[in-house]
Amino acid sequence: MIEKIDNIIKRNKWEGYFTTEYLSYFVIGCFGLLGLSLNWSVKELAVVLFLIWLCLFPLKSQILAKIAVACLVITPIMLILNNNNRAETFAEIAYLFLVLTVIMAIVEHFKERKK
């Protein structure tokens, strides 16, 4: 049995799994499990995991701005359809993405300035 495990270890290159990308996925998974164990709501868990993912894998501010505009467009549609709770949720998400857009634009500005 030990020889089989030893052969598997020799065949696989485990160093390839210890990259920063896999470590980032591990961190996101750990925070997801932490949120589940603390009985966070789906909305809270999604926001926290997205913020952690955004720190580890930054997006351009234009992408975040497009998501914010899409949520702002959906908000009045939900109000017209008399879904006030969903409209409020989309407004909160739009506000979050607008704040993230400004933060990422500032970060991009300082990165450009360093070059």
C-alpha positions in Angstrom: 0.0 0.0 0.0 2.8 2.4 0.9 4.5 1.6 -2.4 1.3 2.6 -4.3 1.2 5.9 -2.5 4.8 6.5 -3.1 4.4 5.8 -6.8 1.5 8.2 -7.0 3.5 10.9 -5.3 6.5 10.3 -7.7 4.2 10.4 -10.8 2.5 13.7 -9.8 4.4 16.9 -9.6 3.0 18.4 -6.4 5.0 21.5 -6.7 2.7 22.6 -9.5 -0.2 22.8 -7.0 1.6 25.1 -4.6 1.3 28.2 -6.7 -0.1 31.6 -5.7 -3.2 30.9 -7.8 -4.1 27.7 -5.9 -3.2 29.4 -2.6 -5.7 32.1 -3.5 -8.4 29.6 -4.3 -7.6 27.9 -0.9 -8.0 31.2 0.9 -11.4 31.9 -0.8 -12.5 28.4 0.1 -11.5 28.8 3.7 -13.4 32.1 3.9 -16.4 30.4 2.3 -16.4 27.6 4.9 -15.9 30.2 7.6 -19.0 32.1 6.4 -21.0 28.9 6.2 -20.0 27.8 9.7 -21.0 31.3 11.1 -24.4 31.0 9.4 -23.9 34.1 7.1 -26.7 34.8 4.7 -26.1 34.1 1.0 -25.9 37.8 0.2 -23.3 38.4 3.0 -21.3 35.4 2.0 -21.3 36.4 -1.7 -20.2 39.9 -1.0 -17.4 38.9 1.3 -16.1 36.2 -1.1 -16.3 38.6 -4.0 -14.3 41.3 -2.2 -11.7 38.7 -1.3 -11.6 37.5 -4.8 -11.3 41.1 -6.1 -8.3 41.6 -3.8 -6.6 38.5 -5.0 -7.5 38.9 -8.7 -8.1 42.6 -9.4 -10.5 43.6 -12.2 -10.3 46.7 -14.3 -12.4 49.6 -13.1 -14.3 49.7 -16.4 -15.7 46.2 -15.8 -16.8 47.1 -12.3 -18.5 50.3 -13.7 -20.4 48.3 -16.4 -21.7 46.0 -13.7 -22.8 49.0 -11.6 -24.6 50.5 -14.6 -26.3 47.2 -15.3 -27.6 47.0 -11.7 -28.7 50.7 -11.9 -30.7 49.9 -15.0 -32.3 46.8 -13.4 -33.3 48.8 -10.3 -36.1 50.9 -11.8 -37.3 47.9 -13.8 -37.8 46.0 -10.5 -39.7 49.0 -9.1 -42.0 49.1 -12.1 -42.6 45.3 -11.6 -43.4 46.1 -8.0 -40.5 44.1 -6.6 -39.4 46.6 -4.0 -37.1 44.1 -2.1 -35.2 43.1 -5.3 -35.0 46.8 -6.4 -33.4 47.6 -3.1 -31.0 44.7 -3.4 -29.9 45.8 -6.9 -29.5 49.4 -5.7 -27.2 48.2 -2.9 -25.2 46.1 -5.3 -24.9 49.0 -7.7 -23.7 51.2 -4.9 -21.1 48.6 -3.9 -19.8 48.3 -7.4 -19.7 52.1 -7.8 -17.5 52.3 -4.6 -15.3 49.5 -5.9 -15.0 51.2 -9.3 -13.7 54.4 -7.6 -11.3 52.4 -5.4 -10.0 50.4 -8.4 -9.7 53.6 -10.5 -7.5 55.1 -7.8 -5.4 52.0 -7.6 -5.0 52.0 -11.4 -4.0 55.7 -11.3 -1.3 55.1 -8.8 0.0 52.1 -10.7 0.2 54.1 -13.9 1.9 56.9 -12.0 4.6 54.6 -10.7 5.5 53.5 -14.2 
